[in-house]
Structure formats: structure tokens, C-alpha cells
């Protein structure tokens, strides 16, 4: 059985921050994994934590 270290690292990173209340931690995940498996979820959580509704979001509002 082959283990993909990159996927494992990403999953471990995500699980360490998935319940955070700090948008900055989620932004760090996105910086490291901009196309990661959890990137869209991280962006949605950032918006929710900042009180933004989906129709209010743009790339500029995410500051990434």
C-alpha cells in the first residue's frame, strides 16, 4: 500500500484547523493548498467567520 505524503500532510493540516474560529488559520491552509481538497470549504468558513454571505464574496474580500 502506497501512502501519498502530500495528501496525508494536507489532511493532517486541515484536521488541525478545521474547527478554528480564526480566519487567518484557514487562509494559511489556502496559501499552502490553493487547490486542495478542502480549499472551497476553507473559503466558505472564512466568509462565515467574517459574516459574509456567498453573494458578497470576491477574491478581494478574501484577501488572498
Buried (B, 14 or more C-beta within 10 A) or exposed (E): EEEEEEEEEBBEBBEEBBEBEEBEBBBBBBEEBEEBEBBEBBBBBBBEBEEBEEEEBEEEEBEE
